[in-house]
Amino acid sequence: MEIKELTTLAEMTSQLELIRQLYPKMTFQKYESFLKEMIPHKYTQIAVFDNNKCIGITGCWFSTKLWSGKYLEIDNFVVDEAHRSQGIGKMLTDFIEQKALALGCTNIVLDAFTTNFKAHRFYYNQGYAPKGFHFVKILDKDGLT
Protein backbone atom coordinates (compact mmCIF):
# COMPACT_ATOMS: atom_id res chain seq x y z
CA MET A 1 0.00 0.00 0.00
CA GLU A 2 1.08 3.55 -0.73
CA ILE A 3 -0.07 6.79 0.89
CA LYS A 4 0.08 9.99 -1.13
CA GLU A 5 -0.96 13.61 -0.76
CA LEU A 6 -3.13 14.76 -3.65
CA THR A 7 -2.74 18.44 -4.51
CA THR A 8 -4.13 18.88 -8.02
CA LEU A 9 -7.69 19.03 -9.27
CA ALA A 10 -7.08 16.11 -11.64
CA GLU A 11 -5.69 13.88 -8.86
CA MET A 12 -8.68 14.65 -6.64
CA THR A 13 -11.45 14.36 -9.22
CA SER A 14 -10.14 10.95 -10.26
CA GLN A 15 -11.12 9.67 -6.78
CA LEU A 16 -14.82 10.50 -7.16
CA GLU A 17 -15.85 6.83 -7.03
CA LEU A 18 -14.62 6.50 -3.44
CA ILE A 19 -16.03 9.92 -2.43
CA ARG A 20 -19.44 8.65 -3.62
CA GLN A 21 -19.36 6.01 -0.87
CA LEU A 22 -19.64 8.96 1.52
CA TYR A 23 -21.81 11.20 -0.68
CA PRO A 24 -23.76 8.97 -3.13
CA LYS A 25 -25.43 11.91 -4.90
CA MET A 26 -22.14 13.70 -5.65
CA THR A 27 -21.88 14.52 -9.36
CA PHE A 28 -18.60 15.09 -11.14
CA GLN A 29 -19.62 18.67 -11.92
CA LYS A 30 -20.44 19.46 -8.28
CA TYR A 31 -17.29 17.74 -6.98
CA GLU A 32 -15.09 19.61 -9.44
CA SER A 33 -16.80 22.92 -8.65
CA PHE A 34 -16.38 22.46 -4.89
CA LEU A 35 -12.72 21.47 -5.25
CA LYS A 36 -12.01 24.52 -7.41
CA GLU A 37 -13.25 26.66 -4.52
CA MET A 38 -11.46 24.63 -1.81
CA ILE A 39 -7.99 24.08 -3.30
CA PRO A 40 -6.99 27.79 -3.19
CA HIS A 41 -7.73 27.68 0.57
CA LYS A 42 -4.98 25.10 1.31
CA TYR A 43 -7.24 22.05 0.76
CA THR A 44 -5.46 18.81 -0.12
CA GLN A 45 -6.38 15.15 0.08
CA ILE A 46 -4.48 12.25 1.61
CA ALA A 47 -5.12 8.95 -0.16
CA VAL A 48 -4.15 5.32 0.38
CA PHE A 49 -3.68 3.25 -2.75
CA ASP A 50 -3.53 -0.50 -3.15
CA ASN A 51 -2.42 -1.61 -6.63
CA ASN A 52 -3.17 1.91 -7.94
CA LYS A 53 -6.75 1.81 -6.59
CA CYS A 54 -7.71 4.41 -4.01
CA ILE A 55 -9.06 2.57 -0.95
CA GLY A 56 -9.01 5.39 1.61
CA ILE A 57 -9.12 9.15 1.37
CA THR A 58 -9.53 12.22 3.50
CA GLY A 59 -9.41 15.89 2.77
CA CYS A 60 -7.60 18.32 5.03
CA TRP A 61 -6.79 21.97 5.33
CA PHE A 62 -5.22 24.19 7.91
CA SER A 63 -5.96 27.62 9.25
CA THR A 64 -5.82 29.63 12.47
CA LYS A 65 -8.42 30.24 15.18
CA LEU A 66 -8.19 32.64 18.09
CA TRP A 67 -8.74 29.94 20.73
CA SER A 68 -6.15 27.51 19.40
CA GLY A 69 -3.78 29.09 16.95
CA LYS A 70 -2.93 27.01 13.89
CA TYR A 71 -5.03 23.85 13.45
CA LEU A 72 -5.53 21.19 10.81
CA GLU A 73 -9.05 20.07 9.89
CA ILE A 74 -9.92 16.62 8.61
CA ASP A 75 -12.76 16.66 6.09
CA ASN A 76 -14.56 13.97 4.07
CA PHE A 77 -12.90 10.88 5.57
CA VAL A 78 -13.84 7.61 3.86
CA VAL A 79 -12.39 4.11 3.61
CA ASP A 80 -13.64 1.77 0.91
CA GLU A 81 -16.30 -0.55 2.33
CA ALA A 82 -14.34 -3.64 1.24
CA HIS A 83 -11.19 -2.44 3.06
CA ARG A 84 -12.54 -1.30 6.43
CA SER A 85 -11.04 -2.62 9.68
CA GLN A 86 -7.69 -3.22 7.95
CA GLY A 87 -5.77 -0.24 9.35
CA ILE A 88 -6.38 2.11 6.40
CA GLY A 89 -8.08 4.74 8.59
CA LYS A 90 -5.18 4.63 11.06
CA MET A 91 -2.73 5.13 8.19
CA LEU A 92 -4.65 8.26 7.23
CA THR A 93 -4.88 9.70 10.75
CA ASP A 94 -1.19 8.95 11.41
CA PHE A 95 -0.22 10.78 8.19
CA ILE A 96 -2.50 13.70 9.12
CA GLU A 97 -0.93 13.92 12.57
CA GLN A 98 2.58 14.10 11.13
CA LYS A 99 1.46 16.76 8.64
CA ALA A 100 -0.14 18.80 11.46
CA LEU A 101 3.03 18.60 13.56
CA ALA A 102 5.18 19.63 10.58
CA LEU A 103 2.90 22.65 10.02
CA GLY A 104 3.18 23.65 13.69
CA CYS A 105 -0.50 23.02 14.45
CA THR A 106 -1.68 22.90 18.05
CA ASN A 107 -4.57 20.53 17.28
CA ILE A 108 -6.49 18.53 14.71
CA VAL A 109 -10.24 18.99 14.37
CA LEU A 110 -13.00 17.14 12.52
CA ASP A 111 -16.75 16.76 12.35
CA ALA A 112 -18.57 13.42 12.53
CA PHE A 113 -22.31 13.19 12.13
CA THR A 114 -24.06 12.52 15.44
CA THR A 115 -25.51 9.24 14.14
CA ASN A 116 -22.20 7.85 12.82
CA PHE A 117 -21.30 5.72 15.84
CA LYS A 118 -18.67 3.67 13.99
CA ALA A 119 -16.79 6.87 13.18
CA HIS A 120 -17.09 8.03 16.80
CA ARG A 121 -15.54 4.79 18.04
CA PHE A 122 -12.76 5.02 15.45
CA TYR A 123 -11.88 8.61 16.36
CA TYR A 124 -11.97 7.89 20.10
CA ASN A 125 -9.55 5.01 19.47
CA GLN A 126 -7.24 7.42 17.62
CA GLY A 127 -7.14 9.83 20.59
CA TYR A 128 -9.78 12.32 19.47
CA ALA A 129 -12.50 13.56 21.83
CA PRO A 130 -15.42 15.98 21.53
CA LYS A 131 -14.58 19.55 22.55
CA GLY A 132 -17.95 21.17 21.85
CA PHE A 133 -20.92 21.22 19.52
CA HIS A 134 -20.84 22.13 15.84
CA PHE A 135 -24.18 23.85 15.31
CA VAL A 136 -25.70 23.90 11.82
CA LYS A 137 -28.65 25.82 10.42
CA ILE A 138 -29.65 24.37 7.04
CA LEU A 139 -30.65 27.13 4.63
CA ASP A 140 -31.09 25.02 1.47
CA LYS A 141 -31.52 21.28 2.05
CA ASP A 142 -31.67 20.64 -1.71
CA GLY A 143 -28.15 22.04 -2.01
CA LEU A 144 -26.71 19.45 0.37
CA THR A 145 -24.81 16.49 -1.02
Beta strands, then each sheet from edge to edge (+ up, - down):
strand 1: 2-6
strand 2: 44-50
strand 3: 53-65
strand 4: 69-79
strand 5: 107-110
sheet 1: 1+ 2- 3+ 4- 5-
end
